[in-house]
Amino acid sequence: MLHERNLFFWLGASLLELRTALSTKQLPYYMIPERNLTAATGVNDTQNRTWIATLTDVMDEGPKIVRRLPKVRHAIISHPGPLLWYAKKTVELEILILEETKSISVTSENCVGNILDHILRPELMVRVHEIVHDIFEQMRSEGSTQGIFYLRCPIYLNDC
């Protein structure tokens, strides 16, 4: 069940379990579930709260936590070009999506967009597709095996 595509999901689930165990002071031993591993640690409440707060911060940071790793930080500092390129594309894409979102008026009952605005703004759609294509090409040239780039924005939502 564990592979590179869901590593952060399982890491997050594990951290949540650990935080719950610290909060409840109940961490069963995997071979003898009746044995509580937190009972013999002697951790005081202050240290326990500190650990829970730290785990919460790590979990809130999500996949961005990888940036804290020394080798990743060194790679970003030593070779900032790719990160800056992706950041530039992300900002441009977000601006285009906001522009497109502004032009779409949706009714709450039947989710019908204003088709006239869509037809009048094809240049935004073309540019969004160009950016996404550039990102795919860059990822492929860098040897990315992900292959899945799911973009959730109003431009790609066909149903509500």
Beta strands, then each sheet from edge to edge (+ up, - down):
end
